[in-house]
Amino acid sequence: MAVELLRAYKKILKYKELEELTGLSAPGLWRYINKRIRPTKERSLELFELLTNQRVVEEILRNKLVEVGDNIINLSPIIYEVPILKILSYVAYKEFQRYNINAVVTVEVDGIPLGVMIADTLESKLVIVRKRPEVGVKNYNQVSYIARDPPAVITLFMASDSLKVGDRVLIVDDLLNSGRTSSALVKLIRMSGATPVGLFSIVAIGEKWRELLENEIDKIYVALKLGR
C-alpha cells in the first residue's frame, strides 16, 4: 500500500516535491516507485501514515478544487482523477478498516468512481443507488427527500436484494452540504436490514449536515472541510 501511494503521488507531484514531503532522496523514491526495491516494514508504515495524513491530503485536494461561486464547487478535477481517488481510498482504509465494513453504498453518478476505488481497497461489495428504477430489477426500496437548490423532490432507488441483514455499510458521498442525500441512504440501508456504520466524504460545506447525520452513523470522515 505504501508503494501504491507513492506511485499515486508521483502522478500529481514532481520528484522534488516528493523529496520535500517524505524526506527521502529522489533516487530512493524512484527505486520504490518502480519496484526495484521494497521498503522495510517500518519505512512502509511511516510512508503510509504520512501519505494518508489529513493535512497532506487536504493540501492536494485544495490545489485541485475549483470554486465557481458561493457554495458552488466543481469536484470534477478530483472525482475523475484516478491517482487522487487511489489516495482517498487508502485514507478510507486507514479510517474504517477496524469497522469490519463489507459493503460500500454510493449514489450515481459522481459518487461512483470513488465508491468503486474504496470498495476495491476494502475488499467489499459495491452498491449503486439509482435516481430512477433500473431496467430488469423488479423489487426496490425507495426513499424521497426534498432538495433545496434547486427545489425538487428526489427519489432514490436501491434494489431490495443489494444488501442483507448483518451487512456493515460505508456510505461514500463526494460532497456533503445539507446532508439530505446521505440521510436518505441511511434510511435505505436500514430498510434492507443492514447497518450504516460509517460515512466517507471528499468535501463538506459548512456544518448543516451534522444535524441529520451525527447521531445516525458511528463515524463520519471528511477529507476536506470548507467553512461557510
N, CA, C and O of each residue as an XYZ file, in Angstrom:
912
protein
N       0.823     -1.207      0.000
C       0.000      0.000      0.000
C       0.862      1.263      0.000
O       0.522      2.251     -0.652
N       1.964      1.229      0.723
C       2.853      2.390      0.754
C       3.412      2.684     -0.632
O       3.484      3.841     -1.046
N       3.810      1.627     -1.349
C       4.355      1.811     -2.698
C       3.271      2.319     -3.640
O       3.523      3.204     -4.457
N       2.067      1.763     -3.531
C       0.969      2.229     -4.389
C       0.644      3.697     -4.106
O       0.320      4.448     -5.026
N       0.727      4.101     -2.868
C       0.520      5.515     -2.532
C       1.609      6.387     -3.152
O       1.315      7.441     -3.716
N       2.855      5.953     -3.052
C       3.945      6.709     -3.674
C       3.726      6.832     -5.181
O       3.945      7.900     -5.753
N       3.299      5.754     -5.824
C       3.065      5.777     -7.268
C       1.934      6.743     -7.619
O       1.984      7.418     -8.647
N       0.909      6.804     -6.757
C      -0.194      7.737     -6.987
C       0.264      9.184     -6.817
O      -0.076     10.053     -7.620
N       1.044      9.431     -5.755
C       1.542     10.790     -5.521
C       2.465     11.245     -6.639
O       2.466     12.419     -7.007
N       3.253     10.316     -7.183
C       4.197     10.691     -8.246
C       3.462     11.194     -9.485
O       4.022     11.966    -10.263
N       2.216     10.767     -9.678
C       1.457     11.201    -10.849
C       0.910     12.619    -10.708
O       0.462     13.215    -11.687
N       0.949     13.163     -9.475
C       0.454     14.530     -9.275
C       1.512     15.473     -8.700
O       1.299     16.683     -8.630
N       2.668     14.906     -8.283
C       3.756     15.728     -7.758
C       5.054     15.408     -8.501
O       5.204     14.334     -9.083
N       5.979     16.354     -8.471
C       7.300     16.122     -9.040
C       8.181     15.451     -7.983
O       7.859     15.463     -6.795
N       9.303     14.865     -8.434
C      10.197     14.189     -7.501
C      10.698     15.141     -6.416
O      10.836     14.746     -5.258
N      10.970     16.392     -6.788
C      11.451     17.358     -5.801
C      10.410     17.585     -4.711
O      10.743     17.685     -3.530
N       9.144     17.664     -5.122
C       8.070     17.841     -4.142
C       7.920     16.603     -3.264
O       7.653     16.715     -2.067
N       8.091     15.424     -3.858
C       8.031     14.189     -3.076
C       9.198     14.101     -2.099
O       9.037     13.614     -0.980
N      10.369     14.570     -2.515
C      11.523     14.609     -1.609
C      11.210     15.467     -0.391
O      11.471     15.064      0.743
N      10.645     16.664     -0.629
C      10.317     17.576      0.472
C       9.242     16.985      1.384
O       9.272     17.177      2.600
N       8.299     16.268      0.787
C       7.202     15.699      1.561
C       7.661     14.526      2.413
O       7.285     14.421      3.580
N       8.469     13.646      1.838
C       8.829     12.397      2.524
C      10.166     12.440      3.253
O      10.408     11.650      4.165
N      11.045     13.380      2.843
C      12.385     13.401      3.417
C      13.301     12.354      2.812
O      14.411     12.144      3.300
N      12.847     11.696      1.755
C      13.649     10.677      1.084
C      14.261     11.248     -0.195
O      13.722     12.184     -0.785
N      15.378     10.683     -0.613
C      16.043     11.167     -1.821
C      15.287     10.715     -3.069
O      14.554      9.726     -3.051
N      15.485     11.463     -4.147
C      14.824     11.115     -5.407
C      15.230      9.729     -5.906
O      14.367      8.976     -6.359
N      16.523      9.365     -5.838
C      16.889      8.007     -6.284
C      16.197      6.906     -5.460
O      15.761      5.894     -6.008
N      16.102      7.121     -4.137
C      15.427      6.141     -3.286
C      13.948      6.044     -3.610
O      13.381      4.953     -3.670
N      13.327      7.207     -3.820
C      11.915      7.220     -4.193
C      11.703      6.515     -5.531
O      10.751      5.752     -5.693
N      12.595      6.775     -6.486
C      12.481      6.148     -7.804
C      12.518      4.627     -7.690
O      11.758      3.930     -8.363
N      13.403      4.119     -6.838
C      13.516      2.664     -6.676
C      12.245      2.075     -6.079
O      11.805      0.998     -6.482
N      11.651      2.790     -5.108
C      10.390      2.303     -4.534
C       9.271      2.338     -5.572
O       8.546      1.361     -5.758
N       9.144      3.479     -6.240
C       8.043      3.693     -7.178
C       8.106      2.717     -8.343
O       7.074      2.241     -8.816
N       9.308      2.419     -8.801
C       9.473      1.495     -9.918
C       9.690      0.052     -9.468
O      10.019     -0.824    -10.268
N       9.496     -0.173     -8.159
C       9.536     -1.515     -7.564
C      10.861     -2.228     -7.786
O      10.909     -3.448     -7.943
N      11.956     -1.432     -7.798
C      13.283     -2.045     -7.877
C      13.684     -2.606     -6.511
O      14.368     -3.626     -6.422
N      13.251     -1.927     -5.455
C      13.429     -2.433     -4.101
C      12.146     -2.178     -3.329
O      11.348     -1.316     -3.697
N      11.952     -2.943     -2.246
C      10.762     -2.763     -1.418
C      11.166     -2.085     -0.117
O      12.198     -2.429      0.460
N      10.374     -1.127      0.357
C      10.680     -0.505      1.652
C      10.528     -1.518      2.777
O       9.754     -2.468      2.665
N      11.266     -1.313      3.854
C      11.112     -2.176      5.021
C       9.718     -1.983      5.619
O       9.016     -1.034      5.272
N       9.325     -2.877      6.508
C       8.023     -2.760      7.150
C       7.903     -1.429      7.892
O       6.876     -0.754      7.830
N       8.988     -1.065      8.601
C       8.959      0.188      9.372
C       8.831      1.388      8.433
O       8.047      2.300      8.699
N       9.597      1.394      7.332
C       9.526      2.504      6.378
C       8.153      2.540      5.710
O       7.601      3.615      5.476
N       7.608      1.377      5.407
C       6.283      1.309      4.788
C       5.222      1.919      5.696
O       4.369      2.678      5.234
N       5.270      1.595      6.972
C       4.303      2.159      7.926
C       4.446      3.666      8.020
O       3.451      4.388      8.076
N       5.698      4.148      8.038
C       5.942      5.593      8.088
C       5.370      6.282      6.855
O       4.716      7.320      6.962
N       5.617      5.705      5.693
C       5.132      6.300      4.445
C       3.609      6.266      4.379
O       2.977      7.237      3.961
N       3.025      5.148      4.793
C       1.565      5.043      4.757
C       0.924      6.099      5.646
O      -0.036      6.754      5.241
N       1.451      6.269      6.862
C       0.900      7.272      7.783
C       1.063      8.680      7.228
O       0.153      9.502      7.336
N       2.211      8.959      6.640
C       2.476     10.291      6.085
C       1.577     10.584      4.891
O       0.983     11.660      4.808
N       1.475      9.643      3.975
C       0.764      9.895      2.717
C      -0.757      9.825      2.857
O      -1.485     10.175      1.929
N      -1.233      9.371      4.020
C      -2.673      9.415      4.304
C      -2.994     10.433      5.385
O      -4.130     10.515      5.852
N      -1.989     11.210      5.781
C      -2.193     12.253      6.793
C      -3.198     13.293      6.295
O      -3.131     13.718      5.142
N      -4.126     13.701      7.160
C      -5.204     14.578      6.710
C      -4.688     15.906      6.162
O      -5.208     16.390      5.156
N      -3.697     16.500      6.785
C      -3.185     17.790      6.299
C      -2.548     17.653      4.921
O      -2.707     18.524      4.065
N      -1.830     16.561      4.714
C      -1.199     16.334      3.411
C      -2.264     16.164      2.335
O      -2.166     16.753      1.258
N      -3.275     15.365      2.626
C      -4.343     15.115      1.657
C      -5.158     16.381      1.423
O      -5.551     16.662      0.290
N      -5.415     17.143      2.474
C      -6.145     18.408      2.333
C      -5.462     19.326      1.331
O      -6.124     19.935      0.491
N      -4.143     19.426      1.416
C      -3.409     20.321      0.505
C      -3.555     19.864     -0.941
O      -3.720     20.683     -1.845
N      -3.494     18.556     -1.154
C      -3.683     18.018     -2.504
C      -5.070     18.388     -3.023
O      -5.214     18.817     -4.168
N      -6.088     18.221     -2.181
C      -7.459     18.495     -2.597
C      -7.679     19.982     -2.850
O      -8.339     20.351     -3.821
N      -7.137     20.837     -1.991
C      -7.309     22.283     -2.171
C      -6.695     22.746     -3.482
O      -7.226     23.640     -4.140
N      -5.591     22.145     -3.858
C      -4.929     22.534     -5.105
C      -5.734     22.121     -6.333
O      -5.575     22.702     -7.406
N      -6.601     21.115     -6.176
C      -7.393     20.621     -7.300
C      -8.812     21.187     -7.330
O      -9.446     21.241     -8.383
N      -9.296     21.602     -6.173
C     -10.682     22.061     -6.055
C     -10.915     23.344     -6.846
O     -10.071     24.241     -6.842
N     -12.051     23.431     -7.520
C     -12.413     24.637     -8.271
C     -13.689     25.226     -7.663
O     -14.750     24.603     -7.708
N     -13.576     26.424     -7.097
C     -14.742     27.106     -6.537
C     -15.258     28.088     -7.573
O     -14.524     28.969     -8.023
N     -16.521     27.937     -7.950
C     -17.085     28.763     -9.021
C     -18.133     29.749     -8.503
O     -18.728     30.488     -9.288
N     -18.358     29.766     -7.213
C     -19.327     30.693     -6.646
C     -19.626     30.347     -5.211
O     -19.052     29.406     -4.664
N     -20.511     31.090     -4.597
C     -20.876     30.860     -3.204
C     -21.544     29.495     -3.066
O     -22.604     29.240     -3.638
N     -20.881     28.608     -2.276
C     -21.386     27.252     -2.052
C     -21.469     26.412     -3.331
O     -22.148     25.386     -3.362
N     -20.774     26.855     -4.384
C     -20.759     26.087     -5.627
C     -19.315     25.699     -5.934
O     -18.456     26.558     -6.133
N     -19.064     24.400     -5.968
C     -17.709     23.946     -6.258
C     -17.752     22.873     -7.336
O     -18.739     22.153     -7.484
N     -16.669     22.786     -8.076
C     -16.529     21.791     -9.129
C     -15.541     20.729     -8.650
O     -14.351     21.000     -8.491
N     -16.052     19.512     -8.422
C     -15.217     18.418     -7.928
C     -14.644     17.549     -9.045
O     -13.923     16.587     -8.779
N     -14.962     17.885    -10.288
C     -14.520     17.042    -11.403
C     -13.014     16.800    -11.424
O     -12.590     15.681    -11.712
N     -12.174     17.826    -11.124
C     -10.731     17.569    -11.141
C     -10.284     16.575    -10.071
O      -9.159     16.076    -10.115
N     -11.165     16.288     -9.110
C     -10.847     15.326     -8.053
C     -11.480     13.972     -8.326
O     -10.797     12.948     -8.303
N     -12.795     13.963     -8.587
C     -13.515     12.679     -8.662
C     -13.235     11.895     -9.933
O     -13.589     10.720    -10.033
N     -12.590     12.550    -10.916
C     -12.220     11.820    -12.131
C     -10.699     11.752    -12.305
O     -10.204     11.476    -13.397
N      -9.971     12.007    -11.223
C      -8.509     11.933    -11.236
C      -8.106     10.663    -10.491
O      -8.124     10.628     -9.260
N      -7.746      9.633    -11.228
C      -7.523      8.309    -10.640
C      -6.480      8.305     -9.522
O      -6.726      7.673     -8.495
N      -5.324      8.978     -9.660
C      -4.359      8.965     -8.550
C      -4.934      9.540     -7.243
O      -4.650      9.031     -6.159
N      -5.737     10.595     -7.358
C      -6.339     11.171     -6.155
C      -7.361     10.207     -5.560
O      -7.443     10.067     -4.340
N      -8.135      9.546     -6.406
C      -9.084      8.546     -5.912
C      -8.350      7.415     -5.203
O      -8.818      6.911     -4.183
N      -7.206      7.019     -5.739
C      -6.403      5.972     -5.106
C      -5.958      6.417     -3.710
O      -6.045      5.652     -2.749
N      -5.484      7.648     -3.610
C      -5.054      8.184     -2.313
C      -6.227      8.197     -1.331
O      -6.089      7.768     -0.186
N      -7.377      8.689     -1.783
C      -8.555      8.760     -0.912
C      -9.022      7.369     -0.487
O      -9.519      7.195      0.626
N      -8.867      6.388     -1.357
C      -9.283      5.030     -0.993
C      -8.429      4.476      0.137
O      -8.927      3.730      0.980
N      -7.146      4.833      0.166
C      -6.286      4.373      1.249
C      -6.550      5.162      2.529
O      -6.376      4.635      3.628
N      -6.966      6.412      2.395
C      -7.406      7.165      3.573
C      -8.623      6.479      4.184
O      -8.708      6.314      5.401
N      -9.568      6.082      3.328
C     -10.755      5.377      3.807
C     -10.377      4.066      4.476
O     -10.947      3.707      5.506
N      -9.422      3.353      3.899
C      -8.939      2.106      4.505
C      -8.391      2.375      5.904
O      -8.713      1.664      6.856
N      -7.569      3.398      6.014
C      -6.962      3.740      7.298
C      -8.019      4.071      8.348
O      -7.902      3.657      9.501
N      -9.034      4.806      7.956
C     -10.032      5.286      8.905
C     -11.097      4.241      9.262
O     -11.672      4.286     10.350
N     -11.360      3.299      8.342
C     -12.515      2.408      8.553
C     -12.175      0.918      8.583
O     -13.081      0.092      8.683
N     -10.906      0.557      8.498
C     -10.564     -0.863      8.446
C     -11.018     -1.618      9.699
O     -11.349     -2.800      9.610
N     -11.040     -0.968     10.852
C     -11.406     -1.666     12.094
C     -12.920     -1.812     12.275
O     -13.370     -2.416     13.248
N     -13.705     -1.264     11.345
C     -15.162     -1.316     11.473
C     -15.787     -2.514     10.747
O     -17.010     -2.641     10.695
N     -14.955     -3.381     10.196
C     -15.432     -4.596      9.521
C     -16.479     -4.287      8.434
O     -17.527     -4.929      8.355
N     -16.165     -3.303      7.617
C     -17.037     -2.942      6.504
C     -17.068     -4.067      5.472
O     -16.018     -4.579      5.085
N     -18.255     -4.453      5.026
C     -18.318     -5.443      3.947
C     -19.175     -4.971      2.766
O     -19.421     -5.730      1.829
N     -19.631     -3.701      2.820
C     -20.395     -3.139      1.705
C     -20.175     -1.630      1.645
O     -20.106     -0.951      2.670
N     -20.069     -1.130      0.427
C     -19.943      0.316      0.183
C     -21.151      0.748     -0.633
O     -21.475      0.135     -1.650
N     -21.815      1.810     -0.180
C     -23.007      2.316     -0.865
C     -22.768      3.753     -1.300
O     -22.294      4.575     -0.516
N     -23.098      4.055     -2.554
C     -22.992      5.422     -3.051
C     -24.110      5.677     -4.059
O     -24.783      4.752     -4.513
N     -24.290      6.962     -4.400
C     -25.345      7.363     -5.337
C     -24.724      7.675     -6.697
O     -23.656      8.282     -6.781
N     -25.409      7.249     -7.761
C     -24.943      7.659     -9.077
C     -25.067      9.189     -9.201
O     -25.969      9.728     -8.560
N     -24.270      9.926     -9.944
C     -23.225      9.437    -10.815
C     -21.850      9.750    -10.198
O     -20.911      8.961    -10.307
N     -21.756     10.918     -9.551
C     -20.443     11.402     -9.128
C     -19.810     10.570     -8.027
O     -18.589     10.590     -7.865
N     -20.617      9.838     -7.268
C     -20.042      9.029     -6.198
C     -19.449      7.721     -6.672
O     -18.734      7.058     -5.920
N     -19.737      7.332     -7.921
C     -19.348      6.002     -8.386
C     -17.824      5.806     -8.475
O     -17.333      4.794     -7.975
N     -17.048      6.723     -9.085
C     -15.604      6.456     -9.202
C     -14.927      6.210     -7.851
O     -14.156      5.261     -7.706
N     -15.214      7.065     -6.860
C     -14.607      6.880     -5.543
C     -15.178      5.646     -4.855
O     -14.451      4.924     -4.173
N     -16.474      5.401     -5.026
C     -17.087      4.218     -4.434
C     -16.435      2.940     -4.927
O     -16.175      2.030     -4.140
N     -16.167      2.865     -6.229
C     -15.505      1.695     -6.816
C     -14.123      1.506     -6.202
O     -13.750      0.394     -5.829
N     -13.364      2.598     -6.098
C     -11.996      2.510     -5.594
C     -11.969      2.087     -4.129
O     -11.156      1.250     -3.734
N     -12.860      2.667     -3.325
C     -12.889      2.325     -1.895
C     -13.358      0.894     -1.696
O     -12.798      0.169     -0.874
N     -14.376      0.477     -2.433
C     -14.861     -0.902     -2.310
C     -13.746     -1.890     -2.654
O     -13.603     -2.918     -1.993
N     -12.963     -1.584     -3.678
C     -11.857     -2.457     -4.063
C     -10.806     -2.518     -2.962
O     -10.320     -3.598     -2.628
N     -10.453     -1.367     -2.395
C      -9.432     -1.314     -1.351
C      -9.892     -2.025     -0.081
O      -9.099     -2.702      0.574
N     -11.166     -1.876      0.267
C     -11.708     -2.530      1.456
C     -12.140     -3.969      1.188
O     -12.570     -4.673      2.102
N     -12.024     -4.403     -0.062
C     -12.464     -5.737     -0.469
C     -13.924     -5.969     -0.069
O     -14.274     -6.992      0.519
N     -14.754     -4.993     -0.405
C     -16.176     -5.022     -0.072
C     -17.014     -4.999     -1.348
O     -16.536     -4.611     -2.414
N     -18.265     -5.417     -1.220
C     -19.161     -5.298     -2.371
C     -19.585     -3.843     -2.530
O     -19.568     -3.073     -1.569
N     -19.964     -3.474     -3.743
C     -20.359     -2.107     -4.061
C     -21.831     -2.084     -4.454
O     -22.280     -2.884     -5.276
N     -22.575     -1.159     -3.856
C     -23.993     -0.985     -4.181
C     -24.197      0.437     -4.703
O     -23.862      1.409     -4.025
N     -24.747      0.548     -5.912
C     -25.023      1.853     -6.509
C     -26.508      2.159     -6.341
O     -27.359      1.401     -6.806
N     -26.813      3.259     -5.683
C     -28.198      3.707     -5.539
C     -28.539      4.576     -6.745
O     -27.774      5.465     -7.120
N     -29.694      4.307     -7.347
C     -30.079      4.980     -8.590
C     -31.091      6.093     -8.331
O     -31.780      6.115     -7.311
N     -31.156      7.011     -9.290
C     -32.136      8.099     -9.222
C     -33.384      7.806    -10.037
O     -34.307      8.618    -10.103
N     -33.397      6.624    -10.661
C     -34.589      6.140    -11.360
C     -34.503      4.622    -11.385
O     -33.404      4.070    -11.336
N     -35.627      3.942    -11.458
C     -35.601      2.477    -11.459
C     -34.761      1.939    -12.614
O     -34.777      2.485    -13.717
N     -34.036      0.873    -12.345
C     -33.168      0.274    -13.347
C     -33.920     -0.828    -14.086
O     -34.642     -1.614    -13.472
N     -33.752     -0.881    -15.386
C     -34.424     -1.886    -16.200
C     -33.989     -3.288    -15.761
O     -32.800     -3.565    -15.602
N     -34.975     -4.159    -15.570
C     -34.671     -5.541    -15.222
C     -34.687     -5.846    -13.749
O     -34.650     -7.011    -13.355
N     -34.741     -4.809    -12.922
C     -34.802     -5.007    -11.466
C     -36.249     -4.840    -11.023
O     -36.858     -3.796    -11.256
N     -36.796     -5.865    -10.386
C     -38.222     -5.863    -10.075
C     -38.549     -5.222     -8.729
O     -39.546     -4.510     -8.609
N     -37.720     -5.467     -7.720
C     -38.045     -5.022     -6.367
C     -37.036     -4.001     -5.862
O     -35.824     -4.217     -5.893
N     -37.575     -2.891     -5.400
C     -36.744     -1.794     -4.911
C     -37.181     -1.360     -3.523
O     -38.350     -1.472     -3.154
N     -36.210     -0.859     -2.758
C     -36.522      0.021     -1.637
C     -36.325      1.440     -2.146
O     -35.397      1.702     -2.911
N     -37.181      2.349     -1.730
C     -37.036      3.723     -2.207
C     -37.334      4.722     -1.108
O     -38.139      4.478     -0.209
N     -36.654      5.862     -1.211
C     -36.808      6.956     -0.251
C     -36.825      8.265     -1.031
O     -36.061      8.439     -1.980
N     -37.693      9.179     -0.630
C     -37.748     10.508     -1.251
C     -37.384     11.583     -0.239
O     -37.648     11.453      0.957
N     -36.774     12.644     -0.744
C     -36.478     13.798      0.106
C     -36.542     15.062     -0.747
O     -36.522     14.995     -1.976
N     -36.618     16.191     -0.094
C     -36.724     17.474     -0.801
C     -35.352     18.122     -0.894
O     -34.732     18.431      0.124
N     -34.886     18.326     -2.107
C     -33.642     19.061     -2.334
C     -33.956     20.550     -2.353
O     -35.035     20.964     -2.778
N     -33.014     21.337     -1.894
C     -33.273     22.777     -1.754
C     -32.804     23.600     -2.944
O     -33.417     24.616     -3.270
N     -31.731     23.178     -3.596
C     -31.144     24.036     -4.629
C     -30.750     23.203     -5.851
O     -29.691     22.575     -5.864
N     -31.629     23.203     -6.901
C     -32.946     23.847     -6.960
C     -33.981     23.003     -6.217
O     -33.774     21.805     -6.025
N     -35.104     23.618     -5.792
C     -36.139     22.884     -5.075
C     -36.691     21.747     -5.937
O     -37.118     21.970     -7.070
N     -36.681     20.545     -5.400
C     -37.169     19.380     -6.151
C     -37.333     18.217     -5.204
O     -36.671     18.152     -4.168
N     -38.208     17.304     -5.553
C     -38.349     16.061     -4.808
C     -37.460     15.018     -5.482
O     -37.629     14.710     -6.662
N     -36.523     14.487     -4.724
C     -35.585     13.496     -5.236
C     -35.958     12.133     -4.662
O     -36.145     11.989     -3.454
N     -36.064     11.141     -5.532
C     -36.334      9.781     -5.090
C     -35.141      8.899     -5.427
O     -34.649      8.900     -6.556
N     -34.687      8.148     -4.437
C     -33.566      7.236     -4.619
C     -34.062      5.793     -4.567
O     -34.929      5.449     -3.763
N     -33.499      4.958     -5.433
C     -33.916      3.561     -5.548
C     -32.726      2.635     -5.309
O     -31.649      2.835     -5.871
N     -32.931      1.629     -4.474
C     -31.905      0.615     -4.256
C     -32.546     -0.763     -4.366
O     -33.540     -1.043     -3.697
N     -31.982     -1.617     -5.203
C     -32.517     -2.967     -5.372
C     -32.620     -3.645     -4.007
O     -31.680     -3.600     -3.214
N     -33.755     -4.265     -3.739
C     -34.032     -4.786     -2.407
C     -33.100     -5.915     -1.986
O     -32.957     -6.195     -0.796
N     -32.462     -6.566     -2.967
C     -31.541     -7.654     -2.622
C     -30.072     -7.221     -2.631
O     -29.176     -8.063     -2.568
N     -29.826     -5.912     -2.708
C     -28.443     -5.416     -2.760
C     -27.703     -5.632     -1.451
O     -26.512     -5.941     -1.440
N     -28.419     -5.467     -0.356
C     -27.837     -5.642      0.970
C     -28.638     -6.689      1.725
O     -29.793     -6.967      1.401
N     -28.004     -7.260      2.735
C     -28.702     -8.249      3.548
C     -28.519     -7.918      5.027
O     -27.670     -7.108      5.397
N     -29.321     -8.553      5.854
C     -29.229     -8.368      7.300
C     -27.817     -8.722      7.765
O     -27.279     -9.771      7.410
N     -27.232     -7.842      8.555
C     -25.887     -8.075      9.063
C     -24.791     -7.372      8.291
O     -23.672     -7.252      8.790
N     -25.086     -6.898      7.071
C     -24.084     -6.140      6.322
C     -23.712     -4.870      7.087
O     -24.564     -4.192      7.662
N     -22.417     -4.572      7.073
C     -21.906     -3.350      7.718
C     -21.453     -2.419      6.602
O     -20.554     -2.747      5.827
N     -22.088     -1.255      6.533
C     -22.029     -0.437      5.318
C     -21.286      0.880      5.536
O     -21.476      1.574      6.534
N     -20.434      1.193      4.564
C     -19.795      2.510      4.487
C     -20.468      3.296      3.373
O     -20.507      2.844      2.229
N     -20.995      4.464      3.698
C     -21.581      5.358      2.700
C     -20.473      6.240      2.122
O     -19.679      6.810      2.870
N     -20.420      6.352      0.806
C     -19.468      7.245      0.142
C     -20.257      8.354     -0.536
O     -21.067      8.098     -1.427
N     -20.014      9.591     -0.106
C     -20.705     10.764     -0.656
C     -19.635     11.773     -1.041
O     -18.891     12.245     -0.181
N     -19.548     12.111     -2.331
C     -18.474     13.005     -2.763
C     -18.566     14.385     -2.125
O     -17.543     15.017     -1.865
N     -19.793     14.860     -1.869
C     -19.975     16.211     -1.323
C     -21.074     16.227     -0.267
O     -22.200     15.803     -0.527
N     -20.743     16.717      0.921
C     -21.725     16.910      1.981
C     -22.067     18.386      2.074
O     -21.182     19.230      2.210
N     -23.361     18.694      1.999
C     -23.809     20.076      2.162
C     -24.952     20.095      3.165
O     -24.742     20.395      4.341
N     -26.142     19.783      2.716
C     -27.265     19.694      3.641
C     -27.283     18.364      4.385
O     -27.834     18.267      5.481
N     -26.674     17.334      3.781
C     -26.680     16.005      4.385
C     -27.903     15.182      4.037
O     -28.035     14.053      4.510
N     -28.803     15.718      3.221
C     -30.057     15.019      2.935
C     -29.877     13.768      2.092
O     -30.571     12.773      2.301
N     -28.950     13.810      1.141
C     -28.712     12.614      0.333
C     -28.192     11.465      1.196
O     -28.685     10.341      1.106
N     -27.199     11.755      2.029
C     -26.641     10.706      2.888
C     -27.665     10.232      3.914
O     -27.693      9.052      4.264
N     -28.501     11.142      4.395
C     -29.565     10.749      5.325
C     -30.536      9.789      4.653
O     -30.998      8.833      5.276
N     -30.849     10.039      3.382
C     -31.718      9.130      2.630
C     -31.051      7.775      2.453
O     -31.727      6.746      2.496
N     -29.736      7.755      2.255
C     -29.015      6.497      2.122
C     -29.059      5.701      3.421
O     -29.190      4.477      3.400
N     -28.951      6.392      4.542
C     -29.057      5.717      5.847
C     -30.401      4.990      5.949
O     -30.464      3.844      6.395
N     -31.464      5.665      5.534
C     -32.798      5.053      5.589
C     -32.894      3.837      4.668
O     -33.447      2.808      5.056
N     -32.366      3.949      3.468
C     -32.395      2.824      2.532
C     -31.628      1.620      3.080
O     -32.076      0.479      2.969
N     -30.482      1.894      3.665
C     -29.659      0.817      4.224
C     -30.411      0.100      5.350
O     -30.405     -1.129      5.421
N     -31.039      0.855      6.205
C     -31.779      0.250      7.317
C     -33.012     -0.500      6.836
O     -33.402     -1.499      7.441
N     -33.629     -0.033      5.754
C     -34.770     -0.756      5.185
C     -34.363     -2.155      4.730
O     -35.192     -3.064      4.691
N     -33.089     -2.325      4.386
C     -32.584     -3.626      3.944
C     -32.169     -4.508      5.111
O     -31.831     -5.675      4.914
N     -32.190     -3.967      6.321
C     -31.762     -4.724      7.484
C     -30.269     -4.641      7.742
O     -29.758     -5.278      8.663
N     -29.566     -3.856      6.931
C     -28.127     -3.673      7.113
C     -27.866     -2.514      8.072
O     -28.784     -1.792      8.462
N     -26.594     -2.351      8.444
C     -26.222     -1.322      9.422
C     -25.318     -0.277      8.783
O     -24.236     -0.619      8.304
N     -25.735      1.002      8.761
C     -24.851      2.067      8.283
C     -23.814      2.387      9.356
O     -24.142      2.957     10.396
N     -22.576      2.021      9.098
C     -21.528      2.137     10.110
C     -20.739      3.432      9.969
O     -20.416      4.085     10.961
N     -20.428      3.800      8.713
C     -19.576      4.958      8.505
C     -19.961      5.735      7.268
O     -20.714      5.266      6.414
N     -19.417      6.949      7.195
C     -19.617      7.813      6.025
C     -18.285      8.439      5.673
O     -17.606      9.003      6.532
N     -17.911      8.339      4.402
C     -16.686      8.962      3.908
C     -17.063      9.973      2.845
O     -17.761      9.648      1.885
N     -16.591     11.217      3.022
C     -16.879     12.273      2.054
C     -15.592     12.997      1.664
O     -14.693     13.180      2.485
N     -15.522     13.401      0.410
C     -14.352     14.159     -0.041
C     -14.389     15.562      0.538
O     -13.418     16.012      1.147
N     -15.514     16.260      0.350
C     -15.643     17.658      0.767
C     -16.951     17.854      1.523
O     -17.984     17.295      1.154
N     -16.894     18.652      2.582
C     -18.106     19.075      3.296
C     -18.145     20.596      3.329
O     -17.139     21.250      3.603
N     -19.315     21.146      3.046
C     -19.510     22.590      3.085
C     -20.325     22.932      4.328
O     -21.447     22.456      4.498
N     -19.747     23.761      5.191
C     -20.466     24.169      6.398
C     -20.674     23.026      7.366
O     -19.949     22.031      7.338
N     -21.689     23.179      8.238
C     -21.933     22.204      9.297
C     -23.385     21.718      9.349
O     -23.730     20.942     10.240
N     -24.242     22.151      8.424
C     -25.661     21.777      8.483
C     -25.873     20.269      8.435
O     -26.801     19.748      9.055
N     -25.021     19.576      7.707
C     -25.154     18.130      7.549
C     -25.047     17.386      8.870
O     -25.581     16.286      9.011
N     -24.362     17.981      9.837
C     -24.177     17.301     11.124
C     -25.505     17.040     11.835
O     -25.666     16.014     12.495
N     -26.451     17.966     11.699
C     -27.734     17.818     12.376
C     -28.439     16.530     11.968
O     -29.082     15.887     12.798
N     -28.324     16.150     10.710
C     -29.010     14.966     10.209
C     -28.227     13.675     10.416
O     -28.815     12.599     10.520
N     -26.900     13.779     10.474
C     -26.092     12.567     10.350
C     -25.311     12.145     11.595
O     -25.028     10.959     11.766
N     -24.964     13.081     12.456
C     -24.041     12.746     13.546
C     -24.562     11.646     14.463
O     -23.779     10.834     14.954
N     -25.860     11.608     14.700
C     -26.412     10.606     15.605
C     -26.883      9.351     14.886
O     -27.447      8.451     15.507
N     -26.652      9.290     13.578
C     -27.131      8.170     12.782
C     -26.029      7.189     12.392
O     -26.312      6.046     12.034
N     -24.780      7.631     12.461
C     -23.651      6.837     11.961
C     -22.531      6.847     13.002
O     -22.292      7.857     13.664
N     -21.853      5.710     13.135
C     -20.792      5.610     14.136
C     -19.639      6.575     13.873
O     -19.143      7.219     14.797
N     -19.213      6.676     12.615
C     -18.065      7.524     12.301
C     -18.260      8.232     10.967
O     -18.662      7.615      9.980
N     -17.974      9.518     10.944
C     -18.004     10.316      9.711
C     -16.609     10.881      9.478
O     -16.023     11.497     10.368
N     -16.084     10.669      8.284
C     -14.771     11.217      7.946
C     -14.900     12.094      6.712
O     -15.405     11.661      5.676
N     -14.436     13.335      6.835
C     -14.428     14.279      5.726
C     -12.992     14.643      5.403
O     -12.257     15.094      6.282
N     -12.581     14.456      4.160
C     -11.200     14.729      3.780
C     -10.882     16.218      3.756
O      -9.766     16.618      4.087
N     -11.870     17.056      3.359
C     -11.644     18.495      3.289
C     -12.918     19.225      3.706
O     -13.977     19.037      3.108
N     -12.803     20.055      4.734
C     -13.947     20.819      5.221
C     -13.816     22.277      4.778
O     -12.777     22.909      4.968
N     -14.892     22.792      4.187
C     -14.924     24.184      3.765
C     -15.926     24.926      4.631
O     -17.098     24.554      4.680
N     -15.481     25.968      5.314
C     -16.375     26.733      6.180
C     -17.248     27.661      5.386
O     -16.785     28.314      4.451
N     -18.532     27.726      5.757
C     -19.478     28.655      5.118
C     -20.345     29.286      6.196
O     -21.215     30.102      5.890
